[in-house]
Amino acid sequence: MNKLYVLLVLVILVTSCQSDKIENLSGCDFRSIISSEKNIDCGYITVPENHDDPEGKKIKIAYVLLHAEDTTSKEYPVIYLSGGPGGSAVDSIRINRWYSHPFRAQRDIILFDQRGIGYSSPLPNLYMELYDIMAKDITAEEEQLSVGQLINDYAQKCKEQQIDLTNYNTFQNARDVGTLMDHLAYEKYNLYGVSYGTRLARVTQDMFPGKLNSVILNSPNPIKGDMLVDRLNSYSLALSRVLDYCEKNPECRAANPTLPSDYLKSITAMEEQPLVIRLNEDSVFLNAQDGIYFIRRLLYGTNSRTEVPALIKEYLNGGGPLITNLVRTEYQPDYNFAMWFAVERHEMYDPDNTKEVIDQVYASLPLLPAKLGLFHAVYLSLGKFHESSVAEEKKKFLPSSIPTLITVNQFDPVTPPENGLIMMETLSKGQLFILDEGGHGGGDVACKNKVMNDFMGAPDGPLDASCLNVYKEPGQEM
């Protein structure tokens, strides 16, 4: 993967914890990445790296404000909280997508890069180095050793540059949101979190309830469980639901009469002989752990119920356009993995889960005949990234009376419907919709946008959610 690495390294490799993007955008010149300049403001706020030490080191948080099309509207603005952890919100694609979003007709939209990401004093990213390791023809054990060394190297890099990774977590993040709300000085705000952004939204909801009009949690991600064990269980659950769907759907069953055994057969075959995918003159080797990784990735999509069977066929046939496109997409830098590691180490890592304990989890899940690529290797070295863990009592959300709307898809591979039930436990004005949709988020976006917009406009009023494709347990169909 050396050629691919050279092509992309200038885009994603941040060699300093204070990226030169900050210098290049001095004075908030975000318009260099925005195709339309109309009704857009942007800026920085300065916050402590550790809010408990307000006189200590400072970092910058970058934000973009998209003003409503209706300049006379009195609707409260939306703050979008991106997923990951590690996903940027301030780039040309996302800004322009939000610029044409239906929310903006009547309300301002606030985008910001969370601390350690993008334009907000970013941590050094190791995205491409990780995928360079994944692309090699190596076993899961060899992948683990390489990833472990990489994590050690980056943790040391931040120590040398006086970055305190223990301060890159949801609770410091939420206090940044509070500072941003004070800076922009609206009377109230609506929070809209997606995936990890729902965890950040829920913590912000507890810290600053007086500033909020409503909260929307799309694909809820509470602070519970364990970063790897939860992903293994969620993958197994989502894949089993897809396999069950195919068995009960006549068209899918006719095209894939032996799908469960085909899946296991394909992973076993990749363990014996990896698939080789050509990408920009380079070869990407897909071993068994990578095969599971990319099925999990495909489960993120709305069309997972039809595409997962197609991907399994491609595995058995030695490749095809679906897996080639998945690999190509994965090798486009998108997340800051250092921020992901820092947050998950702080909040979703159980040091008692030794290799032996994790092996027992795999043994209990027949749909995981091999290790989960990348995540397994990262987890076994995550304890070395930094040494801070959040106290158990801080993982519990407070009772909240802020109107909260929750949507989650039945076939979600990372935030299953059970997460919505966990979020509901502390919400006296919560509404949960489990949707009969594939993927992580997604689904009928137009309907979801309408429901969310109506909810923000009257969060305490009746909500017409009839367009949502709500999941019904067998026997509940009307």
N, C-alpha and C positions, 0 to 999 in steps of 0.2 A: 504493500500500500504506500510505498515511498512517494510515487509520483502524485497520487491523489493527495497525500499529506502536504506536499509542496504546493499544490494548486490551491489548497484551502487554508493553509496555516496562517497566511497574512490576514485572513478574514476573522479567524476565531482565536488564535493563540494570543492571549493577553499575558505578556511577560512581566507586567508590573501590576500590583494590586490597585494602583491608581491609573486606570487606563488613559492613554493619550486622547481618547474620545472626549474626555472631560475638557481637556485643554482646547481641542479643536472646536468644541461647541460652547466655548466661553461666551457668555452673554445670551445663552439659550438660542443658538442658531439652529433650532430643529427644522427650520424650513428647508434646509438642504436635503432632508429626507422626507419631505411632505410635498406631494404633487400639487395640492391646492392650498393656498395661503389664506383663504377667506375665513374669517371668524375663528381663528385659532390663536391662542396664547400659549406660552410655555415658560418654564422657569425652573429654578432650583430652590430647594430649601436645604438648610444646613442643620444636621441633627448630630447628637453625640453618638459615637459608635456604641457606647454603653449608656443608655438613658439613666442608669443609676449613678453615673459619674458625669454629670452635665458639664463639668469644667474640663473634662478629658478630651481625648482625640475626637475630631469631628469628621463626618463624611457627608457627601452630597446626595440628595434624592432628586431625580429629574422627573418633571411632570409635564403633561400636555393638557390643555383645556380646550375642548371643542364646544363652542357656543351653540345653543339651540338655534334652529332655523327660525322659529318664532321668537323674535326678540322681546315680545311682550309677555311671554309665558311666565307663570309664577310657579311652575312645577319645580320640585327639588331636584338637584343634579344627581347623577349616578357616578360613583367611584367604582371602576372596574379593578378587580383583584385577580391577577393572572395565576395560572397553575404552575405546576412543577413539583416541588419548589425549583425555581431557577428559570422560569419562563419570562421573557421580556414582554413589555406592553408598548414600549416606545421604539417602534421601527416603522418604516414606510408602509409595509403591507398592513400592519395592524391599525395604524393611525388612519389610513385611507379607508379601511374596512369600517371602522367606527364612524368615520366622517359621513358615510352614507347609511348608517344604521337607523332603523325606525325610531329608536329611543331619542335620537337627536332632533326629531321634529319639534318636540315640546320641552326638552330638558337638556341642560349642559351635560357633557360627558367628560369625566376626568380620568386620564390614563397616567400611570406612573410606573417607573421601574423600581421594583422593590430593592432594598439594600443588597449590595453585592452582585447586582445584575445590570447588564446593559450600560446605560449612562449614569447609573447610581453607584459610584465608587466600586466598580466591579471587582470581584475576586478573580484571581487567575484561573482561567478555564482549562480543563483537561479533556474537553469533549473529544477532539479528534484523536488524541493519544489513546483514549479508551477504545474508540472504534477501530483504531489501527490494530490494537491487540485482538479485538473480536474477529477481525478479518483474516487473521492468520490460521493456518492449519495446525491447531493445538488442541489438546484435551482440556476438559474443564479444570483439572488440577493445574495444568500449566497456565491457563488463563488466570486462575486465582493468584498464582505467584507473581505474574507480571503486573496485574492490577494492584496487588498489595504493594509492590515496589513503587508504582506510580503514585499511589495515595500517600505513601511515606514521603516521597520527594516533594509533592505539592504542599503537604502539611509543613514540611521544613521550610519551603519557600515563603509561606506566609509568616512563619515565625521570624525569619530573617528580615522580612519587610514590616515587622511589628503589627501584623494583622492578628487580632484576637478572634479566632473563629468561633469561640463560644458565644459571641455577641451576634452571630448571624443566625437568627432563629425567629420563630413566629411572634414571640412576645416583644422582642425589640422591634420587629416589623410593624406590629400593631401600634406601637407608640409612635413610629414614624407616620402612620396613617393619621393618628390623632393630631400630630404636629401639622401635617398637611391640611387637615380640616380647619385647624385654627388659622393657618396662613391664608387660606382661600376665603374664610369668613362667611360662608353661607350659613343660613339659619339651621338647616338640617340637610342630611344627605341620605341617599339610598346606596347601600352596598350591594354589589353584584359580584359574587365570587364563583369561580369555576374550579373544580377539583381541589388542589391544595389551596386555592384562593378562598374556598369555603371555610377551611380551618382558620385562615387569617381573618376572614369576615367574622367568624363566630367569636374569636378572641377579642377582636375590635369591638364587637357588640357588647361584650362584658365590660370592657374598659371604658367605653364612651357611649353609654346608652342614651344620654341626653342629646347627643348630636345626630341621632338617627331617626329617619322617617320609616324605613323598612329595610329588610335584608332579604336577599335572594341567594340561595345556595343551590347551585347547579352541579350535580355529581358530588355529594357531600363526603368530606374527608375529615372525620373527627380525629382527635388525638387519642388513639387507642391501639392496643396490640403492638405488633412488631413489624418493622419495615419489610423484612423478607417473608416471614411466616404469613402475614396478611396477603402479600402478593401471590404466594403459592396457593393459598386457599381460594383466593378470588379468581385466579386463573383457572383452577380446577373446576370451580363452580360455574364460571361463565362458559368454559368449553363444554362441560357436561350438559348445560342448557342448550347449547348450539347442537350438540350431537342428538339430544332428545328431540329438539325441534325438527331436525332432518329426518329422524325416524318416523315422526308423526305427520310430516308433510309429504304427500304422495309424490309430488314432482321431485323433491330433493331425494327421497328414498329410492326412487327409480333410477336416478342418476348416480347415487352413491349407496348401493345396497349393503356394503360392508365398511361403512365409514369409520366406526370405532377401531376396528382391527387395521384398517388402512392407515389410520393416524399412528398407531403404535408401530406398525411395520415401517412407516416412513422414517420415524425417529431412529429406530434401530438401524436402518440402512445408512442413515447419515452418520451414525456412530462408527460404522465400519468403513464407510467411504464418503467423505464430505462432498456436498455439491460445490461446484465452482462457478461463480458468477463473474462475468467480465464487466468492469466498470472503469471507464476512462483509461483504457489500456492496462488496467491493473486487474488482478484476480482477487476476489473475495471468497474465502473458504467458509462454507456453512457446515459446521459440525452439529452434533446432536443438540448441544446446548443452544446453538444459534437457531436451530429449527424450532425449538420451543419458544425462544425469544421472539421470532418473527410471527409465529401464530398468535402469541399474546399481543403483539403490536397490531396485527390485523383485527383482533377482537375490539380494538378501539374504534373501528369504523362502523358507521351506521349500517352498512351492508354486510356485516360480519357473518350473518347466518347463511348467506350464499357464497361469500368469498372464502371462508375458512375451508369448506369442502373443496373448492377450486384450488386453494393453495396446497392442500394435502395431495391432490392429484399431481400438481406440479412437482412436489417433492419426490413422488414415486416415479415421475417421468424424467427426472434429472434437471428440472428447471422450467422456466416459462416467464411470460411478461409480468405476471403478478409479483413473483418474488424478486425479479429484477427491479421493478419499480419500487418495491418496499426497501430494498437495499439502497437504491439510489437516494430515496427520500431520507433514509436514516443517516446517510453520510452528508447531510446538509446541516451545518451547525445551527442549533436552535435554542438549546438550554445551557445555562451555566451549571455544570455538574458539581462544581465546588460548593455552590450555594445549596444544591440538593443534598450533598453529603453532610454539610454543616447542620442543616435543619433536621434531617432524619437522624443523625447521630444524637442530637439533643433531645428529640421528642419521640422517636419511634425505634429505638435500638435497645435490645435487652441483652446485657452482657452475659446473662446466664444461658443464653442460647448458643452453646458450644457447637462445634462441628458435629459432634455425636448427636446432639439434640436435633439439629437441622436435618441430619440424615434420617432420623426417625420420622420427621415430618414428611420427607419425600417418600419414605416407605409406606406411609399411610395414604398416599394419594396416587392411585394407579394411573392417572392421566399425566403424571410427571415421571416418565421412565428415565429421564436424564435431568441434569441440573438446569436451572433457568439461567440462560446466558446473561452476562454482565451483572445482574442483580446478585446472584449467588457469590460471585467473586468479590464484588464490592462489599457485601455484607460482612464477609469473614475478615476484612481488614478495616471496617468502618470504625471500630473502637479506637483505632490509632489516629484517626483524623483530628480529633480533639478529645478532651476528657470530661466534657460537661454533659450531664443528663438532667432533664427537667424533673422537679419533684412530682411525685404521683398526684398530690392534691391539686397541682396546677393543671393537670390534664383534664380535670373535671370542669365542665362549663357551669356557669352560674344560672340559676333560674332567670328567664328573660321574658318580658311582656312585649318586646318589640315585635310587631307583625313580621313573620318570616315565612317565605315560600320556598319549598324544597322540591326539586325534581331529580329523579334518578332513574336510569334505564335498567330494565330487567336483565339484560344481557351484558351489563357493564363488567369488564374484566379487572377493574382496579378499585372502584368504589361501588360495591354491590348494594342492592336495595336495603340490606340490613343496616347499612350506615345511615340511611335516612331515618330509620326507627331510633337509632342511637341519638341523632340530633334532636329528634322530637321530644325526647324525655325531659328536656329542661325548657321547653318552649310552651308557654301558656297560650300564645296566639300563632302557633305554627300550623301550616298546611303542607301535607306531604302527598306528592303524586308519583307513584311508581308506574313507569311507562313501559308499554310492551314494545320496546325499541331495542335495536342493537347499538353497540358502541358506548363510548365514554363521552357523555354529552350528546350533541348531534340530535338526530331524529327529525321530527317535523319542526324545523327552526322557525318558520313563519308563525305557526301556531304558538310556539313557546314564547316568541317575542311579543305577540299580542297579549298573552296571558300575563307575562311579566310586566309589560307596560301598564296594563289595566290595574294590576296589583299595586304598583308604585303610586299610581294616581289616587287610589282609594284603598289603602292597605287594611283599614278596619271595616270596609264594606263587603257586600257579597261579591264573589268572584265567579265569573262565567268561564269555566275551564272545560267546557263541553267539547272543544276541538281536540283536546289532548287524548292521545291513544293510551288510556289508562289500562294497566294490566289487571286482568281478572283471574283469580284462581280457578282451576277446573271446577265446574259445577256452578260458578257464579255468572256464567254468560246468560244474557237476557234473550 
